[in-house]
Amino acid sequence: MAKLNFGGTEENVVLREEYPLDKARETLKDETIAVIGYGVQGPGQALNLRDNGFNVIVGQRQPSKSYDKAVEDGFVPGETLFSIEEAAEKATIIMYLLSDAAQIAVWPTIKPFLTKGKALYFSHGFGITYSERTGIIPPADIDVFLAAPKGSGTSLRRLFLAGKGLNSSYAIHQDASGNAYDRVISLGIGIGSGYLFETTFKREVYSDLTGERGTLMGAIQGLFAAQYEVLRAKGHSPSEAFNETVEEATESLYPLVSENGMDWMYANCSTTAQRGALDWWKKFKDATKPVFEELYESVETGNEAQLSIDSNSKEDYREKLEKELAELRDSEMWRAGRTVRSLRPQNN
């Protein structure tokens, strides 16, 4: 395990160089890894593990689109693709990659198969951290840990195929076997992590829920919408407003920030842009920080978790979700976005 120093704060991290893929395969050579759920994270993690030479099976309800996708991806019914119950029975490591709401619903089905010596793997701390709300309380004689890629399963798979990696956090909740560390790190390497940094289940879910509602999705959509609406109200065309609000950010600037950092971005733009960005970023920070503090408190108290559980468990959830997504999809800003994307030059 390596130590990284961030301005005086040390973090435990695991690099690919110190825990190579061959070591991970050797650690799990006698394990059967069952990926339960083939929706958001399931495909990317299952396929990366399979391509890296691990013994992977998938457990998924049938009939379902996810089951059909698993077949399309090469998992064979009766050989490497089973019902949830069959896969959980065969597994020594159960990767519990259903949605948070589905984890709650399926838990009574999974729990009987969590026999002594097995391991239960998560990619999100939700079920364990909010156990009094989810009812997910594993038996004491199994390992419980997580490896959480910092991005979607789609991104995890794309970066893997490109020979790159997506950073992941890892945490150990229970170490009944004495081998939980090697098991979880081997899985983290196997799914294609760039490097792994240590956390806890609680810190993972608190930071994840804050990020999703904040700069990863919620706050960004709010900022995009606010700037777009101001530009449109001042007479700018949809194309101009969208390009200056979204297109330039996502297609040009954000990739450069990812590669080199914000300071590099500031140093390599026009002096006019530099001055404006330096003058205004602290105003935006001061304006939004109270919102982030309110958001974190809502996560910390469990309010956000309960809202998600209550909403996602309703029978009409999908119907209401579609209406909310349609509001975004049909807004002028994102209709303009579809047009702008269609006009991007295509690589031949």
N, C-alpha and C positions, 0 to 999 in steps of 0.2 A: 504494500500500500504506500502510495506517495503522499507527500504533503505539499499543498499549494498555499502560498502566502498571498493574501489579498489585502494589502495595506495594513498588515499587522494581525489580520484574522486568518488562522490556519484552517484548512479544510482537508479531510481525508478523501483522496481520489484514487481510482484504479485505472491505470492506463493499459491499452492493448499490449504495449511492449512488455509490461511486467506480468500480464496474465494473458498469454497468447492463446489463440484458438485451439491449438493442439492440447494445451493443458485443460481447457474447458471441456473439450470432447472426452478426454481421459477421465475427468471428474464425473461426467454424467454418462459414461459408456454403458452402465447397467440400468439406467433409468428409462422409464417410458413417460414421455411428456405429453399430457393431454391438454390441448387448447380447447377450452369450453367457451363457445361463442365465436362466431366468425363474421363479426360486423365491422367495427371501427379499427380496433387494434389487432384482432385475431388474425386476419390474413397476412399482414406484414410480418408479425412475429412468427407465425407458423411457417411461412414460406422461407424466411431468413434462417430459421433454425433447421428446417429440412435441407436447404441448400448448403448449410454449413456442416451437414453430416450427423445431426442429432436424430434420435428416434422419436418422431413426432406423430401423434394422431390427433384427430379433431372430433369433438363432440358437439353436435348441432341438431336442433329439432328438425323433423321432416314432416310435411313438406314446408319449405321456406326458401326464399331467395338466397339466403345465406348458405343453406345446404347446397343449392344448385351451384353457387359460386365456388364452394369448396371442391365440388366435382370438377368444375371447369379448371380449377387450379391444380388438378392432378391427384387429389385425395380420393382414394378408391373405397366405395362402400363395402363394408365388411372386412376391409384390410387395414385402411388407415383413416376411415371415416365411419363414425358410429353415432348412435344415439348418445345423449348426454350421460345417461346412466351407464351404458356400456363403456364409454371412454373413461369415465371417472373410476369405474371398477378396475380397468386395466392399468390405469396410471399409477406411477409412484410420485409424480409431480403433477398437480392439477393447476393449470394456468387459468385463473378465473377472470376471463376477459369479457364477460357480459357487461351491458350498461349497468349503472348503479341501481336503477329500478329493477332490472331483470335479475341482478344478483340477489336482491331481497326476495323476489318471487321464487327463484330456483334454489335458494339456500336449503330448504327442507329436503330437496331431492339430492343435493350434493353431500350434505353432512354425513349420512350413513357410510359413505365411501371414504371418509377421512379417517382411515385406520392408522394405528401406531406406526411411526416411521415414515409416513408419507409427508409430502410438502404441499402447502397451499400458497400459490403465487398470485399476486395482484399487480396491476400497473397503475393503481390509484389507491390512495389511503382512505377513501370515503367509507367503505363498508365497515372497516375495523375501527376507525376513529369515531364514527357515529354509531357504534354498535348498539347503544341503548335505543336508537331510533330504527336501525336496520335489522336487528336481531341476529347479526352475523357474529357469532362467538365460537371460534374454532376450539376443538378439543385440545387439551394441554400437551398431548403426547405426539404432536406433529410440528414440523417447522412451518412458520408463517413469515413470508417476506415479500418484498416488492422490488421490481425494477420498472421505472416509469420513464419511457422515452419522452423527451421534451418536444413533442410534435405529434402529428397524426400518424396512424399506421401507414397511410399512403406515402407520407414523406419518409418514414422509416424504410419502406421498401424501395422507393426511388433512389434514395441515397445509397442503400446497400447495393443495388444494381449498378450504381455509378462508381462503386468502389470506395464510398465514403461512409461516414457514420453519423448518427444522431445522438447527441449527448443524453444520458439517462441518469436519474437518481436511483439510489438503492437504499433499502432499509430492512432491518430484521426485527420482527415483532416477537417471534418465539424461536428459540434454538433448542428444540427437543433432542435432535440427533447429534448435536455437537459439530455438525457439518453444514449448518445453514449458510455460513459465509461463502464457502466454496460453491455451494449449490446456486446461490443467487448471483454471484459474480459470473459463474460459468454461463448461466442463462442470459445475463446482461451482455456478455461478450457474444454469445450465440445469436442473439436477436439483432446484433449489428450496432451496438452502442459505440459512439466515438470515444468517450470515456465515461466512467461512472463516478458520481459524487455522493457522499454519504448524507443521509437525512433520516427522519423518522416518519412514521405513517402520518402523524399529526401535522408535522411541518409540510409534508408533501401535499396534503389535501388543502391546508390553509393557503399555501402559496399558489396552488393550482387553481382553486376556485377564485382567488383574488385576480390572478392573471387572466383567466377566461373572461371574467366580468370587466376587467380593466384593459390594459394595453394590448392584450392579444386579440380581443374581439369587441367587447362592449364599448369601451372608451374610444377605440379607433373608429367604430361605426358612428358614435356620437360626434366625434370631432369632424369626421368626413362630412356628415350630414349638416352640421352647423356651418362649416365653411362654404359648402356647396350652396346652401340656402341663402347665405349672405351675398355671395357672388351673383346668384340668379336674381335676387331682389335688387341688386345694383345694375342690372341690365346686361350681364354677361351671358353668352349663349350656353346651352347645355354642354356642348362639346368643349368649350373653353373652361367652363366651371369644373367639369369632370377631369379634364387633363391636368389642370392646375391643382386639383384636390387629391385625386387618387392615382391617375395613370403615371404621372411623373414620380410620385412617391414609390409605388410598388414596382414599376418597371425600371426605374433609373436609380433613385437615391437609396432605397432600403437595401438593395443588394450590395451597394458600396459601403453602407454602414455595417452590414454583416461582415464584409470582408476586412474592413480597416478601422471601424470605430467612428463615433460621431465627431471626435476632434479632427480626424482626417477629413471627414466630409466638410466640416466648416473651413478647414484650411485649403480645400481644393475647389471651392465654389467662388463665385464672383464676390468682390469686396462689398457690393451692395447687399447681396444675400447674407454674407458673413455678418455685417453690421445688424441687419434686421433680425437674424436668428439669435445673435448674442443678446440683443436688447429685449427680445420678447420671450425667450424660453422660460425665464424665471417667473414672468407674469403668469404663464400657463401653469407652471408648477404650483405657484401660490394659489391659483384659482381652483386647481383640481385636487390638491393634496387633501383638503377636508373631505372630499368625496371618497377618496381612497381610504381614509381613516374610517369613515362610516361603513364602507364596504368591508374592510377587514374585520371590524367589530361584528358585522352581521354574519361573517363566516365563522369567526371565533366562538360566537354564542350558539352556533348551530342553526341559526335562523335560515341561512341560505340552504343548508342541507334539508331542513324540513320543508321549505318551499319546493325544492326539487322533488323530494319524495312525494309530497301531496299532489303536485302537478303531474308528474310522470306516471303515477299509478292510476290516474283516472281513465275510464274507458274511452272518453272522447279526447284524450291527449293528442293523438295524431291529427285529428280533425282541427283542433285549435292551433296546433303547431303549424299546420299548413297555412292557416289564415295569417298567422304572424309572419311566416316566411314570405307569403305572397305580398304582404305590406312592404317588405324590403324589395322583393323582386320587381314589383310593379311601380315602385317609386321612380320619379323621373331620373334621379341620380343613377340608379342601377340599370335603368333602361338605356340611358346614355352610355353606361359602361359596356353593355352588350354590343352596342353599335361601334364604340371605339375599339373593343377587342376584335371585332370582325374586320376592322380596317388595318390591323397590324400586318406588316409584311410577313408572308409565310416563307419559311425556309424550304427550298427545293431540294 
